[in-house]
Amino acid sequence: MPVIEDAKELHGDLIRLRHDLHRHPEIGLHLPRTQEKVLQALDGLPFEITLGEETSSVTAVLRGGKAAAGSTGAQRPAVLLRADMDGLPVQEKTGVEFSSQADGAMHACGHDLHTSMLTGAATLLAEKQHLLQGDVVLMFQPGEEGCDGASYMIREGVLDSAGTRVQAAYGMHVFSSLEPHGTFCTKPGVMLSASDGLEVTVLGAGGHGSAPHAAKDPVTVVAEMVTALQVMVTRQFNMFDPVVLSVGVLHAGTKRNIIPETARIEATVRTFSESSRLRMMEAVPRLLQGIAAAHGVEVHVDYQEEYPLTITNEDETHTAEKVIAGLFGERRLSRWATPLSGSEDFSRVLAEVPGTFVGLSAVAPGGDPAASPFNHSPYATFDDGVLADGAALYTELATSRLAALAAAA
């Protein structure tokens, strides 16, 4: 039976798990309930399981039964499949019947689907264990949303958990907009931007709102900084190597007639090349310090390196495209011409081993991708109909890539 048909037989189980995870989202690196649900889904399957020491991660290794006779350790091919598990600090407003029961937390980025799809792939791969020509590593990762959970798992050895370094790695991410339902998205090279954080505190001198000349107003200074940052991006950086800087926090003061002592902004910075990323790290502090000096106030600039560029391997991307086309047809495949300005800590894995990242549209069938709320929105919804497809793709990527690696050995 084709793998997609096998996956469809699991569809009900995948929906139940996804809805359970969605009702009970957990945030950050410690997801005890989610970890428990993953372990329950793997229970009885022939995986070697290792739990994270610093996080609630789960690493599961399946030993293929058709590896070359006598092959051990470094001689055995191994591939990795990854799913992130954490939710977001978002109050859900979708109104779906399985909405989050956790106040202020929601699976607004679809990680509940990723986790469910990979558990489905675990079942399918276990059924094919005797046919696998190498080993499969399942990477159930917490803390993707700003906690860099991939780094924790890499430090704890997920890439070498099969006894040899994995030779290919695949991740998947659902979207609640962008593309029509069921579309798989690929791009060789830079697929997602790098992400960095910026925290700026301006230290002035407080005073009465009626006498600004007797104070050092940090509010007007920080306002100028917000505008100057946007101007700098358009005047110092090539429009064909874009930089996206968005201020998400601006805080100052307690009452309208009091000039506060401090003002603060926080921003996210997205870049699409390492050269622009490095230039921003130099240009932003220089600009802000210059503005502060001009106004006779102090400024503290904290420029935080976060996630690097997500760069997919060209060969592995083409491999994934062939698998997608073979399973679902070319019409289900969208090859992006430009990167997306989101960021991912799966970039840590792709910096270590060849691999690729695949997008999958979970927009409702017939829904308008352009009008659908995007990931991280409290209104973002993800259609259950893609769960079996995702599980099938994970399974076929591992199966076919191991066969190719074994043939090339």
N, C-alpha and C positions, 0 to 999 in steps of 0.2 A: 504494500500500500504506500503511495507517495507520502512524503513527510507532511505535506499540508493537510492531507486527509487525517493522518494520525493526530495532528495538532488540533484539528476541529473536534475530535472526540474528547479532548481535554477542555474544550471551551467553557463548559459549565463550571468546572473546578476553578479555572483561571478567573472567571467572573466573580465567583464567591470569594476567592482570596483577595482579589483587587478591591472589592467592596469592603471587605473587612479591614484591610490596610487603610483604605480611604477614610473609614469612620474613625480610625484611631491613629492619626498621624503622630509621628515623633520627630523631634528637631535635633539636629547637631550630630555629635559623634556617638552618643549613647542612646541606643534605640532598643531597649531590652525586649519590649513586646514584639517589635518587628522581627528581631533576631529569632525569637521563639517561633514565630509563624513560619519563617524560612526553614528552620530546623524541622518543624513538623512536616513541611512539604517535602523535605529531603529524607525523612525517616523511612527506613526500609529500602532505600536505594543504595547501590554499592559505591558510595562516595567516601573518600577519606576526608574527614572534616576537621578543620582547625578554626578555632575562634580567636578573635583579636584580643590582644593583651591590653591595648590602650583604648580600644573602641569596641563597638558592638558588631564588628565585621564578621563575615562568614566566608571562609575559603573552602571550597569543595573540589577534590581531585577525583576524576574518574579514569581508571586505568583501562585503556583499550585492549581488547582481547586479540586483536589481529595485528599487533605490532610485530616487526620482524623477529623471528625466532632468536632467542638469546639476547635481544636488545635490552639494555638497562640504562638508567641514568641519562647521561649526555647523548646516548645513541637513540633514545626514543623521542620522536617528535612530540611537541606539546603546543596547544593553542589555548588562549584565554578568552573568556566571554565575561563581560562586566555589566552589572546593573547597580545603580545607586538606589538607596532605600529611604532617604530622609525627606521630610516635608519642609514647609516654610512657615514663618510666623505671620500668617495671613488669616484673617477672619473670613470664612467661606460664605459666599452669597449666591451660590449657584441654585440652591433650592432642589437639588437632586435628592432622591429618597434615601440615598446612602451618604448624605452629607456628613462632614466631620462633626464628631461629638466632643472634640477637644477645643475649648475656648481659645481663640487666637492662633490656632494652628490648622494647616490645610495642606493637602497634597496638590498644590497649585501648579506644579511643574511636571506631573505625570510619573513621578518615581514609583508610585504604587503600581503602575502598569509595567514599568521596567522589571520590578521585582517579580511580579506575577509571571511575566513572559519568560524570565530566566528559570523560574521553578518549573514551568512547563517544559522548557528545553531540557532541564535536568531529567525529567521523566522520559522524554523521547530519546535522549542520548543513552540513558540506562538501558532502555529496551534494545538499543543498537550496540551495546557495549562489545559484543562479540565481533562486530564488524569494524570497530574503530581501529585505525592503524596508528594509534598513538594515544596520548593522554589529553584530557580536557580539564582546564582549571576554570571553575566558576568563581567570580569575584563579586560577592554581595557587599557593597560598600556604603558605609554611612558618611555623613558629613560632606556631601558634595556642595551643598549650598553655603559657601563661604567658610567652611571649616577645613578644606583641603584634606578630606578623608583619604584620597588616593595616596597621598604622601605617607600617611600612617601605614597603610597596607603594604606599600612598596618597602618601607623600612622593615616591616615585619616579615618580608620575604614572599609576598604573593607571586611575584614573577618567577620565582624559583621553587615554588611549592611542589611541583611535580618531580623534583630531583634534578631538573635541568631548566635553564632559562626558556620561557615560552618563546616560540619562534614567530608567532603572529598573535595579535590582540584585536578584538572587535568590541565596540560599544554601540549602543543604540539609544536614541532619544525621541520621544514622542513630542508632537507639537499640537497645540489647540487652535492653530490658525496657519497661515502662510500658504499651504498647499491643499488641494482637494483630498477628500477622504481616501486613506489607504495608499497615498503616494509615498514612495521611498526616496530619500534625498541623499545625494552623494556629492563630494567635491574633492578631487586630489589636491594636495598642497595645503595652503592655509585655508582652513574651513571655518574656524572661529577665532575671534580676536583674543588678544591678551587682556587681562583685567587687573587693574591696580586701584588702590584706594588713596584718597587724599583727605586729610583732616587738618584744618587750619584754625588757629585761635589767634585773634587780634587782641592785644592788651593795650587799652587806652587809659583814660582817667575819667571816672564818672563825674556827674554833676547835674545841675538843674536844667531841665529842657528849655528854660527861658534864657539861659546864658551859655550857649554852646562854646563861646570864645574862652570861657573859663574852664573848660573841660577838654579832653581829647577823645572825640567821638569815634568809637570803633565801628559803629553801625554804618556810617557813610563810607568808611574805609573798606569794610568787608563787601559792601554793595559795589564799590568800584572794582574790587577784586573779581567778583563774579562776572561782571561785564568784560573786564580785561582778559580773563582766561578764555572767554569765547573768541574775542578778537585775536588773541595770540594764536589760537588754533588755525584760524583762517589766513593769517598773515605770515606765519613762520613754518607751516607744514604744507607739503604738496597735497593738493586736493585728490590726486590719484593714489596717495598713500595716506588714507584718512585717519584722523584722530577724533574720537567722540568723548567729550567731557560733559558730564551732567551733574549739576549740583542738586543733591537730594535732601540736604539738611541745611537750614539757615536759621540760626537761633541767636537772639540777643534780647536783653531787657526784660523788665517785669511790669512796667507801667509807662503810659504814654508821655508823662512829663518828667521822666527820669532818664538821663543819659547813662547807659550802663558802662561798667568798667571793661567788659569783654564782649566779644561777638565771635561766633564760631560757624564755620561751614564744613560740610562733608560732601565729597564728590566721588563719582566713579569715573575712571579713565580707561578707555578702550583704544587699543592700537592694533595695527595689522601687519607690522614688521618690527623686528627686533631693533632696527636702527631708530625708528620713531619712538619706540618705547624708551630707549636709553636717552634720547634727546629730551623727551618729556620730563624725565627724572631730573634733568639739569635745568630745563627752561622754567618749569613751574616755580620752584623755590626762588630762582633768580628774579622772576617777575614779581612775586608776592613780597619778597624782601625789599625790592625797589619801591613798590607802592607804599609799604609801611614806612620806609625811611622818609619818603616824600611828605608824609603826614605827621612825622614825629612820634610814631607809635611803634610798639614791638609786635612781632609776629612769630609764632611757632608753627612750622610746617612739618607735618609728618606724612611723608610719601611712602606708601606701603606697597611693596611688591606682592602680588597675589598670584593669579593663575597665568601661566605662559600661553603663548599661541598654541592652538590646537592644529597641528600639522599632520595630515594624513599621508600615509605612504602611497605613492601612485600605483604601484603594482597591487598592493592589497586592496586599494579602492576599486581597481578594475576587476579584481577577483570578486569582490562583493557585488559589483554591478552585474557580473555574469550570473552569479547565484540568484540575485533578485530577478533578473530577466528570465532565467530558467524556471523559477518557481511561480512567478506572477505575471510574466510578460513585460515587454519593453514599455508598454503604456503606463505601467505603475512606477516607472523610474523617472526621476527628475534630477538632472545633473546641474547643480548650481554653477552659475558663471562667476558669482562674487561670494565672498565669505559672509557669514552672519556675525553681527556684533555682540552676540552672547559669548559666554566663556565657559570653560569646563575644566575640571581637574583630571578628566581622562587624558588631558594633554600630558600629564606626568607619565602615564603609561606609554603614550605614543612617542615620548622623548626617549624612552628606554628600549622599546622593541618596535619592529614594523607592525603597522596595523591601520585600521580605519574606523571612522565614526559614521553611523548611518542615521539619518533622520526618518521619522515615520509620522505622517499626518494622522491624527486621531480626531480630526474635525468630523462632525456627524455626517452621515451619508446625505448628499444633497445640500449640505450646509455651505454657506458662503465663506471661504477662508479669509477674505478681506474684511468681513464684518464680524468675525468671531474673535472674542477676547483672547489675547495672547497669553502664553505661559506667565505665571506669577500674578495674574489678575485674580481677584476674589471671585470673578465670574467665569474663570476658565473651566471648560468642561472637555473631557476626553472620552471618546467613544469606545466602549468595550469591544466593538467589532474587530479591532486590530490585534487583540490579544493573541489569537491563534496564529495570525500571520507573523507576529514578532517571535513567538516561540519556534515556529517553523524555520524562520530565517536564522536565528541563533543556531539551531540544530544543524542546518545544512551548511552554514559557514564552517562550523567545527568539523563536521564529517568530511566535507570535500577538501578542506585545507589540509587536514591530516593525511588524506589519501595522496594529495599532491606532494606534500613534504616527504612522505614515505617513498614515493616513486622517484624523487630526486636524490634520495640518500644513497 
